[in-house]
Amino acid sequence: MSAMIEDGEFAPARPYRIVHAVLKAHIEEGRLPEGLVLLEGPLANLFGVSRAPIAKALQILHEESIIDRFEGRGFIVPSSSTDKPIPLRIDLKEAGLVLNQGADDAIQSRGTWEHLFSEIENAAAEAMAFGRFRFIETEMADHFNVSRTVVRDVLGRLQESGLVAKDPRSHWAVGPLTAETLIEYYDMRELIEPAALRIASTIVDPLELQQKHSRINTALDNFPNLTPQEISSLEDDLHVGLLQIVPNGQLKTTLKRSQVPLITKRMFNHYLGIPGNDRDLREHKMIFELLLDNAVDAAALMLSTHLKHAKERSLSRLKLLTVVSNPDIAPYLKPLD
């Protein structure tokens, strides 16, 4: 489930691949009873991952005809005969679903890798408004006590998101974030995110929409006593968690590369604190409410309006960063002239 790389470290498999491999093996080897109902929530708890990789793994298993849809929620382990099995709703461990040591280690390894990815991503976002910086791979490897292969893997993933790029000398670099580039990102988002929302609205689970709406309400009740991490998670609920379920792979890639402003918002929150008003959250709430009312066109229009407002707010906050005299730049980032 994991590919061995230098220094005995693991390049961790994506979580959905681990989930897919474990479930496929259990079903094909007859270790799960016919009719067992497979739901995202219980599976996420058992594997110790979020629902997104569970959903993707289940979808792939369904496309491979390894599991079936049925009239209830979720999927079902099919019968070996032509008869439809009776849905069996029991605890997954009692049903025989077990994570072997390899799967558990792979998930734990993935968790360590994701923490490393998040820390480097934040360091890049917090630096880019202050110029252009080069990543020094050897210093990164020493700083995090990992191999340069792992460092390159993380930087490669950040390149996929559009946050970092290679300069003409093939050095990894980040920045600068200027008003012009920020406007370009938002203009792209205004073009594609409403279209993605329309597609996502046809396949999203209404229960998931309700949960996202509830999280927004809870956040508004607690505002402004929220952490930057909580704000970021709420942003991701809409712009990543919902929009990234679209089945079009090219659209998902374009979405990801245009959403650098989501990452830079963490930089604004780091230096300037979270915004003093809750307009972003209230606009998110309106979008979820319109989707729950099946007013998809109105929700898409509200999303477009929200992005226009977010662009104006981000440009204003970018100007405020000029007063920061001693930015916190990670030791493995060196300024480029």
C-alpha positions as CSV (number, residue, x, y, z in Angstrom):
1,M,0.0,0.0,0.0
2,S,3.0,2.3,0.2
3,A,5.9,2.7,-2.0
4,M,9.3,2.4,-0.4
5,I,11.7,5.3,-1.0
6,E,15.2,6.3,0.1
7,D,16.2,6.3,3.8
8,G,13.6,3.7,4.6
9,E,10.8,6.3,4.6
10,F,7.4,5.8,3.0
11,A,5.8,7.8,0.2
12,P,2.3,7.4,1.7
13,A,-0.5,6.3,-0.5
14,R,-3.5,8.6,-0.8
15,P,-6.1,7.7,1.8
16,Y,-8.8,6.7,-0.7
17,R,-6.4,4.2,-2.2
18,I,-5.9,2.6,1.2
19,V,-9.6,2.5,1.9
20,H,-10.3,1.1,-1.6
21,A,-7.6,-1.7,-1.2
22,V,-8.9,-2.8,2.2
23,L,-12.5,-2.9,1.3
24,K,-11.9,-4.6,-2.1
25,A,-9.8,-7.3,-0.4
26,H,-12.4,-7.9,2.3
27,I,-15.3,-8.2,-0.2
28,E,-13.4,-10.3,-2.8
29,E,-12.2,-12.7,-0.2
30,G,-15.7,-13.1,1.3
31,R,-14.8,-11.6,4.7
32,L,-17.8,-9.3,4.7
33,P,-21.4,-10.6,4.9
34,E,-23.7,-10.1,1.9
35,G,-26.0,-7.1,2.4
36,L,-23.6,-5.2,4.7
37,V,-24.4,-1.5,4.4
38,L,-21.4,0.7,3.9
39,L,-21.8,4.3,5.0
40,E,-19.3,7.1,4.9
41,G,-19.5,8.1,8.5
42,P,-18.8,4.7,10.2
43,L,-16.1,3.9,7.6
44,A,-14.4,7.3,8.3
45,N,-14.4,6.6,12.0
46,L,-13.0,3.1,11.5
47,F,-10.2,4.3,9.1
48,G,-9.5,7.5,11.0
49,V,-9.8,9.7,7.9
50,S,-12.3,12.3,6.7
51,R,-15.4,11.4,4.6
52,A,-13.9,12.7,1.3
53,P,-11.5,9.7,0.7
54,I,-14.2,7.3,1.9
55,A,-16.6,8.7,-0.6
56,K,-14.1,8.5,-3.4
57,A,-13.1,4.9,-2.5
58,L,-16.8,3.8,-2.4
59,Q,-17.5,5.5,-5.8
60,I,-14.5,3.6,-7.4
61,L,-15.7,0.3,-5.9
62,H,-19.2,0.9,-7.3
63,E,-17.7,1.7,-10.7
64,E,-15.8,-1.6,-10.5
65,S,-19.1,-3.4,-9.7
66,I,-17.6,-4.6,-6.3
67,I,-20.4,-2.9,-4.3
68,D,-24.0,-1.9,-5.3
69,R,-26.4,0.9,-4.7
70,F,-29.7,0.1,-3.1
71,E,-32.8,2.0,-2.0
72,G,-31.3,3.2,1.2
73,R,-28.3,5.5,1.9
74,G,-24.8,4.4,1.1
75,F,-23.8,1.2,-0.7
76,I,-24.3,-2.5,0.0
77,V,-22.1,-5.6,-0.3
78,P,-23.7,-7.6,-3.1
79,S,-24.9,-11.2,-3.1
80,S,-23.0,-14.0,-4.8
81,S,-26.3,-15.0,-6.4
82,T,-28.7,-13.0,-8.6
83,D,-31.0,-12.3,-5.6
84,K,-30.8,-8.9,-4.0
85,P,-29.5,-9.2,-0.4
86,I,-31.4,-7.9,2.6
87,P,-29.6,-4.7,3.9
88,L,-27.6,-5.6,7.0
89,R,-26.9,-2.6,9.3
90,I,-24.4,-3.8,11.9
91,D,-21.1,-2.5,13.4
92,L,-18.4,-2.8,10.8
93,K,-15.9,-4.5,13.2
94,E,-18.6,-7.0,14.1
95,A,-19.1,-7.6,10.4
96,G,-15.4,-8.6,10.1
97,L,-13.9,-5.4,8.7
98,V,-10.3,-5.2,10.1
99,L,-7.4,-2.9,9.4
100,N,-4.2,-4.9,9.2
101,Q,-1.0,-3.4,10.4
102,G,0.1,-2.4,6.9
103,A,-3.1,-0.4,6.3
104,D,-2.9,1.2,9.8
105,D,0.7,2.1,9.3
106,A,0.0,3.6,5.9
107,I,-2.7,5.8,7.3
108,Q,-0.5,6.9,10.2
109,S,2.3,7.6,7.7
110,R,-0.1,9.6,5.6
111,G,-1.1,11.7,8.6
112,T,2.6,12.6,9.3
113,W,3.1,13.5,5.6
114,E,-0.1,15.7,5.6
115,H,1.2,17.6,8.7
116,L,4.5,18.2,6.9
117,F,2.6,19.4,3.7
118,S,0.4,21.7,5.8
119,E,3.3,23.3,7.6
120,I,5.3,24.0,4.3
121,E,2.1,25.2,2.6
122,N,1.5,27.7,5.4
123,A,5.2,28.8,5.3
124,A,4.9,29.5,1.6
125,A,1.6,31.4,2.0
126,E,3.0,33.5,4.8
127,A,6.0,34.5,2.7
128,M,4.6,35.2,-0.7
129,A,3.3,38.7,-0.1
130,F,6.8,39.9,0.9
131,G,8.5,39.0,-2.4
132,R,9.8,36.0,-4.2
133,F,11.5,33.2,-2.2
134,R,13.5,30.1,-3.1
135,F,13.1,26.8,-1.2
136,I,16.4,25.4,0.0
137,E,15.8,21.6,-0.2
138,T,18.8,20.6,2.0
139,E,17.7,23.0,4.7
140,M,14.1,21.8,4.5
141,A,15.3,18.2,4.9
142,D,17.3,19.1,7.9
143,H,14.6,21.2,9.4
144,F,11.9,18.5,9.2
145,N,14.3,15.5,9.6
146,V,13.2,13.9,6.4
147,S,14.9,13.0,3.1
148,R,15.1,15.3,0.2
149,T,12.9,12.9,-1.7
150,V,10.0,13.6,0.7
151,V,10.7,17.4,0.4
152,R,10.5,17.2,-3.4
153,D,7.3,15.1,-3.1
154,V,5.7,17.8,-1.0
155,L,6.9,20.6,-3.3
156,G,5.5,18.7,-6.3
157,R,2.1,18.5,-4.7
158,L,2.2,22.3,-3.9
159,Q,3.1,22.9,-7.5
160,E,-0.1,21.0,-8.5
161,S,-2.1,23.6,-6.4
162,G,-0.3,26.5,-8.2
163,L,1.2,27.8,-5.0
164,V,4.9,27.1,-5.9
165,A,6.6,26.8,-9.2
166,K,10.1,26.1,-10.6
167,D,12.1,29.1,-11.8
168,P,14.2,29.1,-15.0
169,R,17.1,27.4,-13.1
170,S,14.7,24.6,-11.9
171,H,14.7,25.9,-8.3
172,W,11.5,25.7,-6.3
173,A,10.1,29.2,-5.6
174,V,7.1,30.9,-4.2
175,G,5.7,34.4,-4.8
176,P,5.4,37.3,-5.2
177,L,1.7,37.8,-4.5
178,T,0.8,41.1,-6.1
179,A,-2.6,42.9,-6.5
180,E,-2.5,42.0,-10.2
181,T,-2.0,38.2,-9.6
182,L,-4.6,38.2,-6.8
183,I,-7.1,39.8,-9.2
184,E,-6.3,37.2,-11.9
185,Y,-7.0,34.4,-9.4
186,Y,-10.3,35.8,-8.4
187,D,-11.4,36.5,-11.9
188,M,-10.7,32.9,-12.8
189,R,-12.7,31.7,-9.8
190,E,-15.6,33.9,-10.7
191,L,-15.7,32.1,-14.1
192,I,-15.5,28.5,-13.0
193,E,-16.7,28.2,-9.4
194,P,-20.4,29.0,-10.1
195,A,-20.4,26.4,-12.9
196,A,-18.8,23.8,-10.6
197,L,-21.4,24.6,-8.0
198,R,-24.2,23.9,-10.5
199,I,-22.6,20.5,-11.2
200,A,-21.9,19.7,-7.6
201,S,-25.5,20.5,-6.6
202,T,-26.8,17.6,-8.7
203,I,-24.7,15.0,-6.8
204,V,-24.1,16.3,-3.3
205,D,-25.7,14.5,-0.4
206,P,-28.4,16.8,1.1
207,L,-27.3,15.6,4.6
208,E,-23.8,16.9,3.9
209,L,-25.2,20.3,2.9
210,Q,-27.2,20.4,6.1
211,Q,-24.0,19.6,8.1
212,K,-22.1,22.4,6.4
213,H,-24.9,24.8,7.0
214,S,-25.0,23.8,10.7
215,R,-21.2,24.4,11.0
216,I,-21.7,27.9,9.6
217,N,-24.5,28.6,12.1
218,T,-22.3,27.4,15.0
219,A,-19.4,29.6,13.8
220,L,-21.6,32.6,13.5
221,D,-22.8,32.1,17.0
222,N,-19.2,32.0,18.2
223,F,-17.9,34.8,16.0
224,P,-15.4,36.4,16.5
225,N,-14.0,33.8,18.9
226,L,-12.7,31.6,16.1
227,T,-9.2,30.4,15.3
228,P,-7.6,30.9,11.9
229,Q,-7.7,27.2,11.5
230,E,-11.5,27.2,12.1
231,I,-12.0,30.0,9.6
232,S,-9.9,28.1,7.0
233,S,-11.9,24.9,7.5
234,L,-15.2,26.8,7.0
235,E,-13.8,28.3,3.8
236,D,-12.9,24.8,2.6
237,D,-16.4,23.5,3.3
238,L,-17.7,25.4,0.4
239,H,-14.9,26.1,-2.0
240,V,-13.1,22.7,-1.7
241,G,-15.4,20.2,0.1
242,L,-18.4,21.0,-2.1
243,L,-16.9,22.1,-5.4
244,Q,-14.3,19.4,-5.6
245,I,-16.8,16.6,-5.8
246,V,-17.4,17.4,-9.5
247,P,-16.5,14.3,-11.6
248,N,-14.7,16.3,-14.3
249,G,-11.0,15.8,-13.5
250,Q,-9.8,18.8,-15.7
251,L,-12.3,21.0,-13.9
252,K,-11.1,19.9,-10.5
253,T,-7.5,20.6,-11.4
254,T,-8.4,24.1,-12.7
255,L,-10.4,24.7,-9.5
256,K,-7.4,23.7,-7.3
257,R,-5.0,25.9,-9.2
258,S,-7.2,28.9,-9.1
259,Q,-7.8,28.7,-5.4
260,V,-4.4,30.0,-4.2
261,P,-6.4,32.9,-2.5
262,L,-7.8,30.4,-0.1
263,I,-4.3,29.7,1.0
264,T,-3.2,33.3,1.1
265,K,-6.1,34.1,3.4
266,R,-4.3,32.1,6.1
267,M,-1.4,34.6,5.6
268,F,-3.7,37.5,6.1
269,N,-5.1,35.9,9.2
270,H,-1.6,35.2,10.5
271,Y,-0.4,38.8,10.2
272,L,-3.6,40.8,10.6
273,G,-5.8,38.5,12.6
274,I,-9.2,37.2,11.5
275,P,-11.5,39.8,9.8
276,G,-13.5,42.0,12.2
277,N,-16.8,41.2,10.5
278,D,-18.6,38.0,9.6
279,R,-19.6,38.9,6.0
280,D,-17.7,35.9,4.5
281,L,-19.5,33.5,6.8
282,R,-22.9,35.0,6.2
283,E,-22.5,34.8,2.4
284,H,-21.5,31.1,2.8
285,K,-24.6,30.6,4.9
286,M,-26.8,32.1,2.2
287,I,-25.3,29.9,-0.5
288,F,-25.9,26.7,1.5
289,E,-29.5,27.8,2.3
290,L,-30.2,28.4,-1.3
291,L,-28.9,25.0,-2.2
292,L,-31.0,23.4,0.5
293,D,-34.0,25.1,-1.0
294,N,-32.9,23.8,-4.5
295,A,-32.5,27.4,-5.8
296,V,-29.3,26.4,-7.7
297,D,-29.2,29.4,-10.0
298,A,-29.6,31.8,-7.1
299,A,-26.9,30.0,-5.2
300,A,-24.5,30.2,-8.2
301,L,-25.3,33.9,-8.5
302,M,-24.7,34.4,-4.8
303,L,-21.3,32.6,-5.1
304,S,-20.3,34.9,-7.9
305,T,-21.2,37.9,-5.8
306,H,-19.4,36.4,-2.8
307,L,-16.2,36.1,-4.9
308,K,-16.4,39.7,-6.0
309,H,-16.7,40.8,-2.4
310,A,-13.9,38.5,-1.3
311,K,-11.6,39.9,-4.0
312,E,-12.2,43.5,-2.8
313,R,-11.6,42.4,0.8
314,S,-8.4,40.5,0.0
315,L,-7.0,43.5,-2.0
316,S,-7.6,45.7,1.0
317,R,-5.9,43.3,3.3
318,L,-3.0,42.9,0.9
319,K,-2.4,46.7,1.1
320,L,-2.3,46.5,4.9
321,L,0.6,44.0,4.8
322,T,2.9,46.9,3.7
323,V,3.1,47.9,7.4
324,V,4.6,44.6,8.4
325,S,8.3,45.3,8.9
326,N,9.6,41.9,10.1
327,P,7.6,39.1,8.5
328,D,8.0,35.5,9.8
329,I,9.8,33.8,7.0
330,A,10.7,30.1,7.4
331,P,14.5,29.5,7.7
332,Y,14.5,27.3,4.6
333,L,13.1,30.1,2.4
334,K,15.7,32.5,0.9
335,P,14.7,35.8,-0.8
336,L,15.3,36.0,-4.5
337,D,16.3,39.4,-6.0
